Amino acid sequence: MKKVNIETNFLSLSDADSEEFEITWIPEGEEEPGDKEIIVDLPASTVDRICKQRFGHTNWARMGAITPDELTRNPFEIDYQEGIVYFKNSTSV
């Protein structure tokens, strides 16, 4: 039976590349200077018209209402400025 030297089989922290980073915790309700919320306020009727012009249907969703699973099953285009996901197919798969 072969004897294993445990000290040589594990990397020590000094052997690994280490990066340091700082986490700034901001309590809820406080904002940093320059922080601002992005308000998406495009009416559904306008998004329907845009989707109908581009793809011939009205199958779209707001980014906050979509799951990654839905995105992997359906081809899509994302309008990051408005926060809209336009599906290329008229029905969800």
PDB file of N, CA, C and O in Angstrom, chain B, residues numbered from 101:
ATOM      1  N   MET B 101       0.831  -1.170   0.000  1.00  0.00           N
ATOM      2  CA  MET B 101       0.000   0.000   0.000  1.00  0.00           C
ATOM      3  C   MET B 101       0.883   1.243   0.000  1.00  0.00           C
ATOM      4  O   MET B 101       1.839   1.349   0.768  1.00  0.00           O
ATOM      5  N   LYS B 102       0.534   2.195  -0.894  1.00  0.00           N
ATOM      6  CA  LYS B 102       1.345   3.393  -1.051  1.00  0.00           C
ATOM      7  C   LYS B 102       0.937   4.440  -0.012  1.00  0.00           C
ATOM      8  O   LYS B 102      -0.252   4.676   0.205  1.00  0.00           O
ATOM      9  N   LYS B 103       1.914   5.056   0.618  1.00  0.00           N
ATOM     10  CA  LYS B 103       1.665   6.076   1.615  1.00  0.00           C
ATOM     11  C   LYS B 103       1.591   7.435   0.922  1.00  0.00           C
ATOM     12  O   LYS B 103       2.468   7.785   0.131  1.00  0.00           O
ATOM     13  N   VAL B 104       0.550   8.189   1.220  1.00  0.00           N
ATOM     14  CA  VAL B 104       0.330   9.486   0.576  1.00  0.00           C
ATOM     15  C   VAL B 104       0.717  10.598   1.540  1.00  0.00           C
ATOM     16  O   VAL B 104       0.325  10.592   2.707  1.00  0.00           O
ATOM     17  N   ASN B 105       1.486  11.546   1.038  1.00  0.00           N
ATOM     18  CA  ASN B 105       1.863  12.699   1.840  1.00  0.00           C
ATOM     19  C   ASN B 105       0.795  13.772   1.630  1.00  0.00           C
ATOM     20  O   ASN B 105       0.724  14.376   0.560  1.00  0.00           O
ATOM     21  N   ILE B 106      -0.010  14.003   2.618  1.00  0.00           N
ATOM     22  CA  ILE B 106      -1.141  14.930   2.505  1.00  0.00           C
ATOM     23  C   ILE B 106      -0.659  16.356   2.263  1.00  0.00           C
ATOM     24  O   ILE B 106      -1.291  17.089   1.502  1.00  0.00           O
ATOM     25  N   GLU B 107       0.421  16.761   2.877  1.00  0.00           N
ATOM     26  CA  GLU B 107       0.903  18.129   2.739  1.00  0.00           C
ATOM     27  C   GLU B 107       1.264  18.479   1.301  1.00  0.00           C
ATOM     28  O   GLU B 107       1.113  19.637   0.910  1.00  0.00           O
ATOM     29  N   THR B 108       1.727  17.542   0.510  1.00  0.00           N
ATOM     30  CA  THR B 108       2.126  17.849  -0.867  1.00  0.00           C
ATOM     31  C   THR B 108       0.979  17.676  -1.856  1.00  0.00           C
ATOM     32  O   THR B 108       1.102  18.097  -3.006  1.00  0.00           O
ATOM     33  N   ASN B 109      -0.124  17.072  -1.447  1.00  0.00           N
ATOM     34  CA  ASN B 109      -1.232  16.843  -2.361  1.00  0.00           C
ATOM     35  C   ASN B 109      -2.296  17.941  -2.342  1.00  0.00           C
ATOM     36  O   ASN B 109      -3.189  17.935  -3.189  1.00  0.00           O
ATOM     37  N   PHE B 110      -2.224  18.857  -1.424  1.00  0.00           N
ATOM     38  CA  PHE B 110      -3.178  19.951  -1.351  1.00  0.00           C
ATOM     39  C   PHE B 110      -2.471  21.268  -1.591  1.00  0.00           C
ATOM     40  O   PHE B 110      -1.349  21.480  -1.132  1.00  0.00           O
ATOM     41  N   LEU B 111      -3.146  22.157  -2.320  1.00  0.00           N
ATOM     42  CA  LEU B 111      -2.589  23.486  -2.528  1.00  0.00           C
ATOM     43  C   LEU B 111      -2.766  24.314  -1.270  1.00  0.00           C
ATOM     44  O   LEU B 111      -3.809  24.261  -0.618  1.00  0.00           O
ATOM     45  N   SER B 112      -1.772  25.052  -0.946  1.00  0.00           N
ATOM     46  CA  SER B 112      -1.925  25.972   0.169  1.00  0.00           C
ATOM     47  C   SER B 112      -2.384  27.319  -0.390  1.00  0.00           C
ATOM     48  O   SER B 112      -2.282  27.562  -1.592  1.00  0.00           O
ATOM     49  N   LEU B 113      -2.878  28.173   0.463  1.00  0.00           N
ATOM     50  CA  LEU B 113      -3.344  29.482   0.017  1.00  0.00           C
ATOM     51  C   LEU B 113      -2.222  30.301  -0.599  1.00  0.00           C
ATOM     52  O   LEU B 113      -2.468  31.127  -1.478  1.00  0.00           O
ATOM     53  N   SER B 114      -1.015  30.085  -0.155  1.00  0.00           N
ATOM     54  CA  SER B 114       0.100  30.848  -0.722  1.00  0.00           C
ATOM     55  C   SER B 114       0.406  30.403  -2.147  1.00  0.00           C
ATOM     56  O   SER B 114       0.968  31.182  -2.918  1.00  0.00           O
ATOM     57  N   ASP B 115       0.052  29.168  -2.523  1.00  0.00           N
ATOM     58  CA  ASP B 115       0.296  28.688  -3.876  1.00  0.00           C
ATOM     59  C   ASP B 115      -0.725  29.225  -4.873  1.00  0.00           C
ATOM     60  O   ASP B 115      -0.403  29.440  -6.041  1.00  0.00           O
ATOM     61  N   ALA B 116      -1.929  29.436  -4.420  1.00  0.00           N
ATOM     62  CA  ALA B 116      -3.003  29.868  -5.324  1.00  0.00           C
ATOM     63  C   ALA B 116      -2.909  31.368  -5.567  1.00  0.00           C
ATOM     64  O   ALA B 116      -2.483  32.127  -4.696  1.00  0.00           O
ATOM     65  N   ASP B 117      -3.314  31.780  -6.761  1.00  0.00           N
ATOM     66  CA  ASP B 117      -3.397  33.211  -7.044  1.00  0.00           C
ATOM     67  C   ASP B 117      -4.559  33.768  -6.246  1.00  0.00           C
ATOM     68  O   ASP B 117      -5.675  33.252  -6.314  1.00  0.00           O
ATOM     69  N   SER B 118      -4.302  34.798  -5.508  1.00  0.00           N
ATOM     70  CA  SER B 118      -5.386  35.367  -4.708  1.00  0.00           C
ATOM     71  C   SER B 118      -5.625  36.801  -5.149  1.00  0.00           C
ATOM     72  O   SER B 118      -4.693  37.560  -5.417  1.00  0.00           O
ATOM     73  N   GLU B 119      -6.900  37.143  -5.213  1.00  0.00           N
ATOM     74  CA  GLU B 119      -7.304  38.504  -5.544  1.00  0.00           C
ATOM     75  C   GLU B 119      -8.086  39.058  -4.375  1.00  0.00           C
ATOM     76  O   GLU B 119      -8.883  38.356  -3.753  1.00  0.00           O
ATOM     77  N   GLU B 120      -7.854  40.306  -4.086  1.00  0.00           N
ATOM     78  CA  GLU B 120      -8.599  40.951  -3.020  1.00  0.00           C
ATOM     79  C   GLU B 120      -9.568  41.925  -3.643  1.00  0.00           C
ATOM     80  O   GLU B 120      -9.239  42.614  -4.608  1.00  0.00           O
ATOM     81  N   PHE B 121     -10.752  41.979  -3.095  1.00  0.00           N
ATOM     82  CA  PHE B 121     -11.726  42.955  -3.545  1.00  0.00           C
ATOM     83  C   PHE B 121     -12.492  43.469  -2.344  1.00  0.00           C
ATOM     84  O   PHE B 121     -12.586  42.807  -1.311  1.00  0.00           O
ATOM     85  N   GLU B 122     -13.033  44.658  -2.502  1.00  0.00           N
ATOM     86  CA  GLU B 122     -13.728  45.297  -1.403  1.00  0.00           C
ATOM     87  C   GLU B 122     -15.226  45.295  -1.683  1.00  0.00           C
ATOM     88  O   GLU B 122     -15.661  45.642  -2.781  1.00  0.00           O
ATOM     89  N   ILE B 123     -16.004  44.905  -0.694  1.00  0.00           N
ATOM     90  CA  ILE B 123     -17.456  44.918  -0.808  1.00  0.00           C
ATOM     91  C   ILE B 123     -17.977  46.072   0.026  1.00  0.00           C
ATOM     92  O   ILE B 123     -17.714  46.162   1.226  1.00  0.00           O
ATOM     93  N   THR B 124     -18.714  46.946  -0.623  1.00  0.00           N
ATOM     94  CA  THR B 124     -19.315  48.069   0.086  1.00  0.00           C
ATOM     95  C   THR B 124     -20.770  47.753   0.327  1.00  0.00           C
ATOM     96  O   THR B 124     -21.538  47.586  -0.620  1.00  0.00           O
ATOM     97  N   TRP B 125     -21.153  47.672   1.572  1.00  0.00           N
ATOM     98  CA  TRP B 125     -22.531  47.379   1.926  1.00  0.00           C
ATOM     99  C   TRP B 125     -23.280  48.685   2.066  1.00  0.00           C
ATOM    100  O   TRP B 125     -22.873  49.567   2.823  1.00  0.00           O
ATOM    101  N   ILE B 126     -24.387  48.812   1.327  1.00  0.00           N
ATOM    102  CA  ILE B 126     -25.214  50.000   1.394  1.00  0.00           C
ATOM    103  C   ILE B 126     -26.551  49.588   1.989  1.00  0.00           C
ATOM    104  O   ILE B 126     -27.288  48.825   1.364  1.00  0.00           O
ATOM    105  N   PRO B 127     -26.883  50.072   3.178  1.00  0.00           N
ATOM    106  CA  PRO B 127     -28.165  49.720   3.796  1.00  0.00           C
ATOM    107  C   PRO B 127     -29.330  50.152   2.914  1.00  0.00           C
ATOM    108  O   PRO B 127     -29.251  51.141   2.185  1.00  0.00           O
ATOM    109  N   GLU B 128     -30.408  49.387   3.001  1.00  0.00           N
ATOM    110  CA  GLU B 128     -31.587  49.684   2.202  1.00  0.00           C
ATOM    111  C   GLU B 128     -32.098  51.089   2.503  1.00  0.00           C
ATOM    112  O   GLU B 128     -32.161  51.508   3.659  1.00  0.00           O
ATOM    113  N   GLY B 129     -32.455  51.797   1.458  1.00  0.00           N
ATOM    114  CA  GLY B 129     -32.962  53.146   1.630  1.00  0.00           C
ATOM    115  C   GLY B 129     -31.904  54.211   1.409  1.00  0.00           C
ATOM    116  O   GLY B 129     -32.246  55.369   1.171  1.00  0.00           O
ATOM    117  N   GLU B 130     -30.631  53.854   1.481  1.00  0.00           N
ATOM    118  CA  GLU B 130     -29.563  54.814   1.239  1.00  0.00           C
ATOM    119  C   GLU B 130     -29.048  54.638  -0.182  1.00  0.00           C
ATOM    120  O   GLU B 130     -28.970  53.522  -0.694  1.00  0.00           O
ATOM    121  N   GLU B 131     -28.702  55.741  -0.801  1.00  0.00           N
ATOM    122  CA  GLU B 131     -28.199  55.678  -2.166  1.00  0.00           C
ATOM    123  C   GLU B 131     -26.829  56.316  -2.238  1.00  0.00           C
ATOM    124  O   GLU B 131     -26.521  57.251  -1.499  1.00  0.00           O
ATOM    125  N   GLU B 132     -26.020  55.803  -3.130  1.00  0.00           N
ATOM    126  CA  GLU B 132     -24.731  56.394  -3.411  1.00  0.00           C
ATOM    127  C   GLU B 132     -24.940  57.550  -4.389  1.00  0.00           C
ATOM    128  O   GLU B 132     -25.890  57.521  -5.171  1.00  0.00           O
ATOM    129  N   PRO B 133     -24.090  58.550  -4.364  1.00  0.00           N
ATOM    130  CA  PRO B 133     -24.202  59.616  -5.356  1.00  0.00           C
ATOM    131  C   PRO B 133     -24.045  59.034  -6.762  1.00  0.00           C
ATOM    132  O   PRO B 133     -23.137  58.243  -7.018  1.00  0.00           O
ATOM    133  N   GLY B 134     -24.922  59.428  -7.651  1.00  0.00           N
ATOM    134  CA  GLY B 134     -24.864  58.917  -9.022  1.00  0.00           C
ATOM    135  C   GLY B 134     -25.771  57.731  -9.265  1.00  0.00           C
ATOM    136  O   GLY B 134     -26.007  57.369 -10.418  1.00  0.00           O
ATOM    137  N   ASP B 135     -26.293  57.107  -8.198  1.00  0.00           N
ATOM    138  CA  ASP B 135     -27.241  56.000  -8.382  1.00  0.00           C
ATOM    139  C   ASP B 135     -28.569  56.555  -8.870  1.00  0.00           C
ATOM    140  O   ASP B 135     -29.020  57.607  -8.416  1.00  0.00           O
ATOM    141  N   LYS B 136     -29.181  55.848  -9.786  1.00  0.00           N
ATOM    142  CA  LYS B 136     -30.514  56.240 -10.218  1.00  0.00           C
ATOM    143  C   LYS B 136     -31.237  55.005 -10.714  1.00  0.00           C
ATOM    144  O   LYS B 136     -30.615  54.067 -11.214  1.00  0.00           O
ATOM    145  N   GLU B 137     -32.525  55.008 -10.576  1.00  0.00           N
ATOM    146  CA  GLU B 137     -33.325  53.895 -11.067  1.00  0.00           C
ATOM    147  C   GLU B 137     -33.645  54.117 -12.531  1.00  0.00           C
ATOM    148  O   GLU B 137     -33.861  55.245 -12.974  1.00  0.00           O
ATOM    149  N   ILE B 138     -33.673  53.028 -13.267  1.00  0.00           N
ATOM    150  CA  ILE B 138     -34.075  53.102 -14.662  1.00  0.00           C
ATOM    151  C   ILE B 138     -35.554  52.754 -14.712  1.00  0.00           C
ATOM    152  O   ILE B 138     -35.954  51.647 -14.353  1.00  0.00           O
ATOM    153  N   ILE B 139     -36.347  53.688 -15.150  1.00  0.00           N
ATOM    154  CA  ILE B 139     -37.787  53.473 -15.210  1.00  0.00           C
ATOM    155  C   ILE B 139     -38.172  53.126 -16.641  1.00  0.00           C
ATOM    156  O   ILE B 139     -37.944  53.900 -17.570  1.00  0.00           O
ATOM    157  N   VAL B 140     -38.754  51.957 -16.795  1.00  0.00           N
ATOM    158  CA  VAL B 140     -39.236  51.529 -18.102  1.00  0.00           C
ATOM    159  C   VAL B 140     -40.729  51.793 -18.110  1.00  0.00           C
ATOM    160  O   VAL B 140     -41.493  51.179 -17.365  1.00  0.00           O
ATOM    161  N   ASP B 141     -41.124  52.709 -18.959  1.00  0.00           N
ATOM    162  CA  ASP B 141     -42.520  53.125 -18.930  1.00  0.00           C
ATOM    163  C   ASP B 141     -43.126  53.110 -20.329  1.00  0.00           C
ATOM    164  O   ASP B 141     -43.916  53.992 -20.667  1.00  0.00           O
ATOM    165  N   LEU B 142     -42.775  52.139 -21.130  1.00  0.00           N
ATOM    166  CA  LEU B 142     -43.325  52.017 -22.477  1.00  0.00           C
ATOM    167  C   LEU B 142     -44.651  51.271 -22.385  1.00  0.00           C
ATOM    168  O   LEU B 142     -44.678  50.145 -21.888  1.00  0.00           O
ATOM    169  N   PRO B 143     -45.740  51.856 -22.845  1.00  0.00           N
ATOM    170  CA  PRO B 143     -47.039  51.183 -22.756  1.00  0.00           C
ATOM    171  C   PRO B 143     -47.085  49.896 -23.563  1.00  0.00           C
ATOM    172  O   PRO B 143     -46.403  49.765 -24.579  1.00  0.00           O
ATOM    173  N   ALA B 144     -47.890  48.948 -23.105  1.00  0.00           N
ATOM    174  CA  ALA B 144     -48.011  47.653 -23.771  1.00  0.00           C
ATOM    175  C   ALA B 144     -48.498  47.805 -25.206  1.00  0.00           C
ATOM    176  O   ALA B 144     -48.076  47.049 -26.080  1.00  0.00           O
ATOM    177  N   SER B 145     -49.377  48.768 -25.463  1.00  0.00           N
ATOM    178  CA  SER B 145     -49.884  48.949 -26.830  1.00  0.00           C
ATOM    179  C   SER B 145     -48.773  49.367 -27.784  1.00  0.00           C
ATOM    180  O   SER B 145     -48.774  48.966 -28.948  1.00  0.00           O
ATOM    181  N   THR B 146     -47.822  50.170 -27.302  1.00  0.00           N
ATOM    182  CA  THR B 146     -46.683  50.576 -28.135  1.00  0.00           C
ATOM    183  C   THR B 146     -45.764  49.392 -28.395  1.00  0.00           C
ATOM    184  O   THR B 146     -45.289  49.208 -29.516  1.00  0.00           O
ATOM    185  N   VAL B 147     -45.510  48.592 -27.370  1.00  0.00           N
ATOM    186  CA  VAL B 147     -44.661  47.414 -27.535  1.00  0.00           C
ATOM    187  C   VAL B 147     -45.329  46.419 -28.486  1.00  0.00           C
ATOM    188  O   VAL B 147     -44.653  45.798 -29.305  1.00  0.00           O
ATOM    189  N   ASP B 148     -46.648  46.265 -28.383  1.00  0.00           N
ATOM    190  CA  ASP B 148     -47.385  45.401 -29.315  1.00  0.00           C
ATOM    191  C   ASP B 148     -47.162  45.845 -30.756  1.00  0.00           C
ATOM    192  O   ASP B 148     -46.909  45.018 -31.632  1.00  0.00           O
ATOM    193  N   ARG B 149     -47.257  47.151 -31.002  1.00  0.00           N
ATOM    194  CA  ARG B 149     -47.060  47.665 -32.366  1.00  0.00           C
ATOM    195  C   ARG B 149     -45.643  47.418 -32.864  1.00  0.00           C
ATOM    196  O   ARG B 149     -45.452  47.031 -34.017  1.00  0.00           O
ATOM    197  N   ILE B 150     -44.660  47.635 -32.021  1.00  0.00           N
ATOM    198  CA  ILE B 150     -43.261  47.408 -32.403  1.00  0.00           C
ATOM    199  C   ILE B 150     -43.046  45.936 -32.729  1.00  0.00           C
ATOM    200  O   ILE B 150     -42.434  45.609 -33.746  1.00  0.00           O
ATOM    201  N   CYS B 151     -43.542  45.045 -31.874  1.00  0.00           N
ATOM    202  CA  CYS B 151     -43.385  43.601 -32.080  1.00  0.00           C
ATOM    203  C   CYS B 151     -44.107  43.162 -33.353  1.00  0.00           C
ATOM    204  O   CYS B 151     -43.590  42.337 -34.107  1.00  0.00           O
ATOM    205  N   LYS B 152     -45.281  43.700 -33.589  1.00  0.00           N
ATOM    206  CA  LYS B 152     -46.064  43.351 -34.787  1.00  0.00           C
ATOM    207  C   LYS B 152     -45.318  43.788 -36.052  1.00  0.00           C
ATOM    208  O   LYS B 152     -45.314  43.059 -37.044  1.00  0.00           O
ATOM    209  N   GLN B 153     -44.682  44.976 -36.030  1.00  0.00           N
ATOM    210  CA  GLN B 153     -43.918  45.460 -37.178  1.00  0.00           C
ATOM    211  C   GLN B 153     -42.679  44.605 -37.433  1.00  0.00           C
ATOM    212  O   GLN B 153     -42.382  44.285 -38.583  1.00  0.00           O
ATOM    213  N   ARG B 154     -41.956  44.234 -36.385  1.00  0.00           N
ATOM    214  CA  ARG B 154     -40.711  43.471 -36.532  1.00  0.00           C
ATOM    215  C   ARG B 154     -40.945  42.005 -36.879  1.00  0.00           C
ATOM    216  O   ARG B 154     -40.289  41.463 -37.769  1.00  0.00           O
ATOM    217  N   PHE B 155     -41.881  41.361 -36.175  1.00  0.00           N
ATOM    218  CA  PHE B 155     -42.012  39.905 -36.273  1.00  0.00           C
ATOM    219  C   PHE B 155     -43.368  39.411 -36.753  1.00  0.00           C
ATOM    220  O   PHE B 155     -43.520  38.220 -37.021  1.00  0.00           O
ATOM    221  N   GLY B 156     -44.354  40.287 -36.867  1.00  0.00           N
ATOM    222  CA  GLY B 156     -45.665  39.870 -37.347  1.00  0.00           C
ATOM    223  C   GLY B 156     -46.557  39.272 -36.270  1.00  0.00           C
ATOM    224  O   GLY B 156     -47.583  38.670 -36.588  1.00  0.00           O
ATOM    225  N   HIS B 157     -46.190  39.425 -35.012  1.00  0.00           N
ATOM    226  CA  HIS B 157     -46.998  38.910 -33.898  1.00  0.00           C
ATOM    227  C   HIS B 157     -46.762  39.783 -32.675  1.00  0.00           C
ATOM    228  O   HIS B 157     -45.993  40.742 -32.734  1.00  0.00           O
ATOM    229  N   THR B 158     -47.415  39.458 -31.575  1.00  0.00           N
ATOM    230  CA  THR B 158     -47.263  40.251 -30.346  1.00  0.00           C
ATOM    231  C   THR B 158     -46.784  39.392 -29.176  1.00  0.00           C
ATOM    232  O   THR B 158     -47.271  39.551 -28.057  1.00  0.00           O
ATOM    233  N   ASN B 159     -45.849  38.498 -29.416  1.00  0.00           N
ATOM    234  CA  ASN B 159     -45.295  37.654 -28.352  1.00  0.00           C
ATOM    235  C   ASN B 159     -44.036  38.325 -27.804  1.00  0.00           C
ATOM    236  O   ASN B 159     -42.958  38.201 -28.385  1.00  0.00           O
ATOM    237  N   TRP B 160     -44.177  39.028 -26.693  1.00  0.00           N
ATOM    238  CA  TRP B 160     -43.071  39.718 -26.055  1.00  0.00           C
ATOM    239  C   TRP B 160     -43.265  39.673 -24.542  1.00  0.00           C
ATOM    240  O   TRP B 160     -44.324  39.276 -24.056  1.00  0.00           O
ATOM    241  N   ALA B 161     -42.230  40.084 -23.797  1.00  0.00           N
ATOM    242  CA  ALA B 161     -42.322  40.126 -22.337  1.00  0.00           C
ATOM    243  C   ALA B 161     -41.367  41.178 -21.805  1.00  0.00           C
ATOM    244  O   ALA B 161     -40.379  41.524 -22.453  1.00  0.00           O
ATOM    245  N   ARG B 162     -41.667  41.674 -20.638  1.00  0.00           N
ATOM    246  CA  ARG B 162     -40.723  42.572 -19.952  1.00  0.00           C
ATOM    247  C   ARG B 162     -39.628  41.713 -19.327  1.00  0.00           C
ATOM    248  O   ARG B 162     -39.883  40.586 -18.903  1.00  0.00           O
ATOM    249  N   MET B 163     -38.410  42.245 -19.271  1.00  0.00           N
ATOM    250  CA  MET B 163     -37.272  41.452 -18.806  1.00  0.00           C
ATOM    251  C   MET B 163     -37.447  40.924 -17.389  1.00  0.00           C
ATOM    252  O   MET B 163     -36.981  39.822 -17.101  1.00  0.00           O
ATOM    253  N   GLY B 164     -38.080  41.639 -16.514  1.00  0.00           N
ATOM    254  CA  GLY B 164     -38.268  41.200 -15.139  1.00  0.00           C
ATOM    255  C   GLY B 164     -39.245  40.054 -14.990  1.00  0.00           C
ATOM    256  O   GLY B 164     -39.267  39.388 -13.955  1.00  0.00           O
ATOM    257  N   ALA B 165     -40.058  39.814 -16.013  1.00  0.00           N
ATOM    258  CA  ALA B 165     -41.086  38.770 -15.929  1.00  0.00           C
ATOM    259  C   ALA B 165     -40.661  37.483 -16.629  1.00  0.00           C
ATOM    260  O   ALA B 165     -41.463  36.555 -16.737  1.00  0.00           O
ATOM    261  N   ILE B 166     -39.452  37.407 -17.095  1.00  0.00           N
ATOM    262  CA  ILE B 166     -38.978  36.265 -17.901  1.00  0.00           C
ATOM    263  C   ILE B 166     -37.984  35.441 -17.092  1.00  0.00           C
ATOM    264  O   ILE B 166     -37.220  36.001 -16.306  1.00  0.00           O
ATOM    265  N   THR B 167     -37.979  34.131 -17.268  1.00  0.00           N
ATOM    266  CA  THR B 167     -37.003  33.266 -16.593  1.00  0.00           C
ATOM    267  C   THR B 167     -35.957  32.808 -17.603  1.00  0.00           C
ATOM    268  O   THR B 167     -36.234  32.786 -18.802  1.00  0.00           O
ATOM    269  N   PRO B 168     -34.771  32.444 -17.147  1.00  0.00           N
ATOM    270  CA  PRO B 168     -33.746  31.949 -18.070  1.00  0.00           C
ATOM    271  C   PRO B 168     -34.210  30.717 -18.852  1.00  0.00           C
ATOM    272  O   PRO B 168     -33.810  30.524 -20.000  1.00  0.00           O
ATOM    273  N   ASP B 169     -35.049  29.890 -18.237  1.00  0.00           N
ATOM    274  CA  ASP B 169     -35.556  28.701 -18.922  1.00  0.00           C
ATOM    275  C   ASP B 169     -36.370  29.085 -20.153  1.00  0.00           C
ATOM    276  O   ASP B 169     -36.261  28.444 -21.198  1.00  0.00           O
ATOM    277  N   GLU B 170     -37.180  30.125 -20.029  1.00  0.00           N
ATOM    278  CA  GLU B 170     -37.977  30.577 -21.163  1.00  0.00           C
ATOM    279  C   GLU B 170     -37.101  31.131 -22.280  1.00  0.00           C
ATOM    280  O   GLU B 170     -37.436  31.010 -23.458  1.00  0.00           O
ATOM    281  N   LEU B 171     -35.986  31.735 -21.909  1.00  0.00           N
ATOM    282  CA  LEU B 171     -35.076  32.277 -22.919  1.00  0.00           C
ATOM    283  C   LEU B 171     -34.297  31.185 -23.636  1.00  0.00           C
ATOM    284  O   LEU B 171     -33.941  31.356 -24.802  1.00  0.00           O
ATOM    285  N   THR B 172     -34.025  30.077 -22.976  1.00  0.00           N
ATOM    286  CA  THR B 172     -33.271  29.009 -23.634  1.00  0.00           C
ATOM    287  C   THR B 172     -34.128  28.232 -24.614  1.00  0.00           C
ATOM    288  O   THR B 172     -33.601  27.604 -25.533  1.00  0.00           O
ATOM    289  N   ARG B 173     -35.441  28.262 -24.436  1.00  0.00           N
ATOM    290  CA  ARG B 173     -36.325  27.498 -25.321  1.00  0.00           C
ATOM    291  C   ARG B 173     -36.848  28.294 -26.503  1.00  0.00           C
ATOM    292  O   ARG B 173     -37.366  27.702 -27.449  1.00  0.00           O
ATOM    293  N   ASN B 174     -36.731  29.606 -26.482  1.00  0.00           N
ATOM    294  CA  ASN B 174     -37.304  30.447 -27.524  1.00  0.00           C
ATOM    295  C   ASN B 174     -36.258  31.402 -28.087  1.00  0.00           C
ATOM    296  O   ASN B 174     -35.563  32.073 -27.323  1.00  0.00           O
ATOM    297  N   PRO B 175     -36.135  31.474 -29.416  1.00  0.00           N
ATOM    298  CA  PRO B 175     -35.238  32.496 -29.971  1.00  0.00           C
ATOM    299  C   PRO B 175     -35.817  33.884 -29.670  1.00  0.00           C
ATOM    300  O   PRO B 175     -37.034  34.068 -29.675  1.00  0.00           O
ATOM    301  N   PHE B 176     -34.946  34.847 -29.410  1.00  0.00           N
ATOM    302  CA  PHE B 176     -35.426  36.153 -28.967  1.00  0.00           C
ATOM    303  C   PHE B 176     -34.452  37.255 -29.347  1.00  0.00           C
ATOM    304  O   PHE B 176     -33.311  36.993 -29.727  1.00  0.00           O
ATOM    305  N   GLU B 177     -34.919  38.485 -29.237  1.00  0.00           N
ATOM    306  CA  GLU B 177     -34.098  39.686 -29.318  1.00  0.00           C
ATOM    307  C   GLU B 177     -34.426  40.522 -28.090  1.00  0.00           C
ATOM    308  O   GLU B 177     -35.581  40.593 -27.670  1.00  0.00           O
ATOM    309  N   ILE B 178     -33.410  41.151 -27.519  1.00  0.00           N
ATOM    310  CA  ILE B 178     -33.633  41.960 -26.318  1.00  0.00           C
ATOM    311  C   ILE B 178     -33.374  43.423 -26.635  1.00  0.00           C
ATOM    312  O   ILE B 178     -32.353  43.773 -27.225  1.00  0.00           O
ATOM    313  N   ASP B 179     -34.308  44.267 -26.236  1.00  0.00           N
ATOM    314  CA  ASP B 179     -34.135  45.711 -26.289  1.00  0.00           C
ATOM    315  C   ASP B 179     -33.736  46.131 -24.877  1.00  0.00           C
ATOM    316  O   ASP B 179     -34.592  46.329 -24.015  1.00  0.00           O
ATOM    317  N   TYR B 180     -32.413  46.268 -24.646  1.00  0.00           N
ATOM    318  CA  TYR B 180     -31.918  46.550 -23.307  1.00  0.00           C
ATOM    319  C   TYR B 180     -32.324  47.939 -22.821  1.00  0.00           C
ATOM    320  O   TYR B 180     -32.500  48.150 -21.621  1.00  0.00           O
ATOM    321  N   GLN B 181     -32.473  48.890 -23.752  1.00  0.00           N
ATOM    322  CA  GLN B 181     -32.852  50.240 -23.357  1.00  0.00           C
ATOM    323  C   GLN B 181     -34.254  50.293 -22.769  1.00  0.00           C
ATOM    324  O   GLN B 181     -34.492  50.986 -21.780  1.00  0.00           O
ATOM    325  N   GLU B 182     -35.169  49.568 -23.369  1.00  0.00           N
ATOM    326  CA  GLU B 182     -36.553  49.580 -22.906  1.00  0.00           C
ATOM    327  C   GLU B 182     -36.878  48.422 -21.967  1.00  0.00           C
ATOM    328  O   GLU B 182     -37.925  48.434 -21.318  1.00  0.00           O
ATOM    329  N   GLY B 183     -35.989  47.412 -21.881  1.00  0.00           N
ATOM    330  CA  GLY B 183     -36.221  46.274 -21.005  1.00  0.00           C
ATOM    331  C   GLY B 183     -37.268  45.309 -21.537  1.00  0.00           C
ATOM    332  O   GLY B 183     -38.038  44.731 -20.769  1.00  0.00           O
ATOM    333  N   ILE B 184     -37.294  45.135 -22.868  1.00  0.00           N
ATOM    334  CA  ILE B 184     -38.290  44.285 -23.509  1.00  0.00           C
ATOM    335  C   ILE B 184     -37.602  43.114 -24.212  1.00  0.00           C
ATOM    336  O   ILE B 184     -36.568  43.284 -24.858  1.00  0.00           O
ATOM    337  N   VAL B 185     -38.189  41.926 -24.076  1.00  0.00           N
ATOM    338  CA  VAL B 185     -37.734  40.726 -24.789  1.00  0.00           C
ATOM    339  C   VAL B 185     -38.753  40.438 -25.888  1.00  0.00           C
ATOM    340  O   VAL B 185     -39.926  40.184 -25.614  1.00  0.00           O
ATOM    341  N   TYR B 186     -38.286  40.482 -27.138  1.00  0.00           N
ATOM    342  CA  TYR B 186     -39.143  40.161 -28.277  1.00  0.00           C
ATOM    343  C   TYR B 186     -38.842  38.732 -28.707  1.00  0.00           C
ATOM    344  O   TYR B 186     -37.711  38.423 -29.085  1.00  0.00           O
ATOM    345  N   PHE B 187     -39.835  37.863 -28.654  1.00  0.00           N
ATOM    346  CA  PHE B 187     -39.644  36.484 -29.100  1.00  0.00           C
ATOM    347  C   PHE B 187     -39.822  36.414 -30.613  1.00  0.00           C
ATOM    348  O   PHE B 187     -40.713  37.057 -31.169  1.00  0.00           O
ATOM    349  N   LYS B 188     -38.983  35.643 -31.269  1.00  0.00           N
ATOM    350  CA  LYS B 188     -39.053  35.543 -32.721  1.00  0.00           C
ATOM    351  C   LYS B 188     -40.188  34.652 -33.184  1.00  0.00           C
ATOM    352  O   LYS B 188     -40.649  34.784 -34.318  1.00  0.00           O
ATOM    353  N   ASN B 189     -40.653  33.741 -32.328  1.00  0.00           N
ATOM    354  CA  ASN B 189     -41.786  32.872 -32.663  1.00  0.00           C
ATOM    355  C   ASN B 189     -43.059  33.443 -32.062  1.00  0.00           C
ATOM    356  O   ASN B 189     -43.036  34.056 -30.994  1.00  0.00           O
ATOM    357  N   SER B 190     -44.179  33.234 -32.765  1.00  0.00           N
ATOM    358  CA  SER B 190     -45.442  33.787 -32.282  1.00  0.00           C
ATOM    359  C   SER B 190     -45.975  33.048 -31.062  1.00  0.00           C
ATOM    360  O   SER B 190     -46.765  33.609 -30.303  1.00  0.00           O
ATOM    361  N   THR B 191     -45.562  31.802 -30.858  1.00  0.00           N
ATOM    362  CA  THR B 191     -45.982  31.043 -29.675  1.00  0.00           C
ATOM    363  C   THR B 191     -44.754  30.609 -28.898  1.00  0.00           C
ATOM    364  O   THR B 191     -43.704  30.336 -29.481  1.00  0.00           O
ATOM    365  N   SER B 192     -44.887  30.546 -27.586  1.00  0.00           N
ATOM    366  CA  SER B 192     -43.783  30.102 -26.735  1.00  0.00           C
ATOM    367  C   SER B 192     -43.676  28.587 -26.786  1.00  0.00           C
ATOM    368  O   SER B 192     -44.682  27.877 -26.799  1.00  0.00           O
ATOM    369  N   VAL B 193     -42.446  28.108 -26.812  1.00  0.00           N
ATOM    370  CA  VAL B 193     -42.205  26.666 -26.880  1.00  0.00           C
ATOM    371  C   VAL B 193     -42.118  26.116 -25.467  1.00  0.00           C
ATOM    372  O   VAL B 193     -41.918  24.915 -25.283  1.00  0.00           O
TER     373      VAL B 193
END
